[in-house]
Amino acid sequence: MENDVLELLDILYGMITEAYKVPLGNDRCIIEREKAIEIINEIKANLPTSLAEAKRLVAARDEFIGNAKKEAEALRKSAEEKARTLVEEQEIVRVARARAAEMVNSAEAKSKELRRVASEYVDDLMKKAEFSLSESLNSIKSAHSAFTSNTSVKPAQQQPQQRRPQQQPQQRPAQQQPKIETVNPKERS
């Protein structure tokens, strides 16, 4: 299953909404646990991709700003060198200084503008990535909350203890057991 996080959440949502209802269980239903866990694990696997994209954007912004600084410095040096070559006569010196100052000011203005545009661009991308990650996380929490509130399994400490024949419970390997954090939907409101 190579799906993005939102598609996986839609699949999980559909699985829960189309599940068979438990008789006299109010809002409880029965779903395929293994399939739900598989979808949740795939969602968890896809989240680092979104985080890596956000890190890549930050690195691109830093590189863009670094290049802008280098360009501004090159322009400044170029202006200074041009000014030095024009220092033969007083009039030429005055014109050269005026031109150099103009070029330095222009270079600094371009540098500031490049930094501003780069920062706005990366900030916008970061906000979009943050919003997308936040939406995905909220959807996962909501789906998990709905999943846990709709299952008929009660927590271990609330189930009455029953005597069963001595049988070793089957344990899943540690790497396959999902680590799920529960959130009460009333607390999120």
C-alpha positions in Angstrom: 0.0 0.0 0.0 1.8 3.1 -1.2 -0.7 5.8 -0.3 -0.3 9.2 1.2 -1.4 10.0 4.7 -4.7 11.6 3.8 -5.7 8.7 1.5 -4.9 6.2 4.4 -7.0 8.3 6.8 -9.9 8.2 4.3 -9.5 4.4 4.1 -9.5 4.1 7.9 -12.5 6.4 8.2 -14.4 4.4 5.6 -13.5 1.2 7.3 -14.9 2.5 10.6 -18.0 4.1 9.2 -18.9 1.0 7.2 -18.2 -1.4 10.1 -20.9 -3.7 11.5 -22.6 -2.2 14.6 -22.6 -4.2 17.8 -26.1 -5.0 19.0 -27.1 -2.8 22.0 -23.6 -1.3 21.8 -24.7 2.3 21.0 -21.9 3.7 18.9 -19.7 0.6 18.9 -18.8 -1.4 15.9 -16.6 -4.3 14.7 -13.6 -3.7 12.4 -10.8 -5.8 11.2 -8.1 -5.0 13.8 -5.1 -6.2 11.7 -6.2 -4.1 8.7 -6.7 -1.0 10.9 -3.3 -1.5 12.6 -1.7 -2.0 9.1 -3.2 1.3 7.9 -2.1 3.1 11.1 1.4 1.7 10.8 1.5 2.9 7.1 0.4 6.4 8.2 3.2 6.4 10.8 5.7 5.4 8.1 4.6 8.2 5.8 4.8 11.0 8.4 8.6 11.1 8.4 8.4 11.9 4.6 6.5 15.0 5.4 9.0 16.0 8.1 11.9 15.4 5.7 10.3 17.7 3.2 10.0 20.4 5.8 13.7 20.0 6.7 14.6 20.2 3.0 12.6 23.4 2.7 14.5 24.9 5.6 17.8 23.9 4.1 16.8 25.3 0.7 15.9 28.6 2.4 19.2 28.8 4.1 21.0 28.1 0.9 19.0 30.7 -0.9 19.8 33.4 1.7 23.5 32.4 1.7 23.6 32.8 -2.1 21.8 36.2 -1.8 24.5 37.3 0.7 27.3 36.1 -1.5 25.7 38.0 -4.5 25.4 41.1 -2.4 29.0 40.9 -1.3 30.2 40.3 -4.8 28.2 43.4 -6.0 29.6 45.5 -3.2 33.2 44.4 -4.0 32.6 45.0 -7.7 31.3 48.5 -6.8 34.4 49.2 -4.7 36.8 48.0 -7.4 35.1 50.2 -10.0 35.3 53.1 -7.7 39.1 52.6 -7.2 39.7 52.5 -11.0 38.0 55.9 -11.4 40.2 57.7 -8.9 42.4 59.6 -11.4 40.9 63.1 -11.2 38.8 64.9 -8.7 35.6 65.0 -10.9 36.1 61.3 -11.7 36.5 60.6 -8.0 33.3 62.4 -7.1 31.4 60.6 -9.9 32.9 57.3 -8.9 32.0 57.7 -5.3 28.5 58.6 -6.1 28.2 55.6 -8.5 29.8 53.3 -5.9 27.4 54.4 -3.2 24.5 53.9 -5.6 25.7 50.4 -6.4 26.3 49.5 -2.8 22.8 50.8 -1.8 21.3 49.0 -4.8 23.1 45.8 -3.8 22.0 46.1 -0.2 18.4 46.8 -1.3 18.5 43.8 -3.6 20.0 41.6 -0.8 17.3 42.7 1.7 14.6 42.1 -0.9 16.0 38.7 -1.8 16.1 37.8 1.9 12.6 39.1 2.5 11.2 37.2 -0.5 13.1 34.0 0.4 11.9 34.2 4.1 8.3 34.8 3.0 8.4 31.9 0.5 10.0 29.4 3.0 7.7 30.7 5.8 4.6 30.1 3.6 5.9 26.6 2.7 6.6 25.8 6.3 3.1 27.0 7.4 1.6 24.8 4.7 3.7 21.9 5.8 2.9 22.5 9.5 -0.8 22.8 8.7 -0.7 19.6 6.7 1.1 17.8 9.4 -1.2 19.2 12.1 -4.3 18.2 10.1 -2.8 14.7 9.6 -2.0 14.3 13.3 -5.5 15.6 14.2 -7.1 13.2 11.8 -5.0 10.3 13.2 -6.0 11.2 16.7 -9.6 11.5 15.8 -9.6 8.2 13.9 -7.8 6.5 16.8 -10.2 8.0 19.3 -13.2 6.9 17.2 -11.6 3.5 16.8 -11.0 3.0 20.5 -14.4 4.4 21.4 -16.1 2.1 18.8 -14.4 -1.2 19.8 -16.0 -3.6 22.1 -12.8 -4.5 23.9 -12.5 -3.0 27.4 -9.2 -2.2 29.0 -7.6 -5.1 30.9 -8.1 -3.7 34.4 -11.9 -3.4 33.8 -12.5 -6.9 32.4 -13.5 -9.5 35.0 -10.8 -12.1 35.6 -11.8 -15.5 34.2 -10.0 -18.7 34.9 -8.8 -20.1 31.7 -6.7 -23.3 31.0 -3.0 -22.7 31.4 -2.1 -21.5 27.9 0.7 -19.3 26.8 -0.7 -16.2 25.2 0.6 -15.5 21.8 2.7 -12.3 21.8 3.4 -10.3 18.7 7.0 -9.4 18.0 7.9 -6.1 19.6 8.5 -4.4 16.2 4.9 -5.1 15.1 3.1 -3.8 18.2 1.9 -0.3 17.4 2.5 2.4 19.9 -0.8 4.3 20.0 -1.6 7.3 22.2 -5.2 7.7 23.1 -7.0 11.0 23.1 -10.4 11.7 24.5 -12.4 13.5 21.8 -14.1 15.6 24.6 -10.7 16.9 25.7 -9.8 18.1 22.2 -12.8 20.4 21.9 
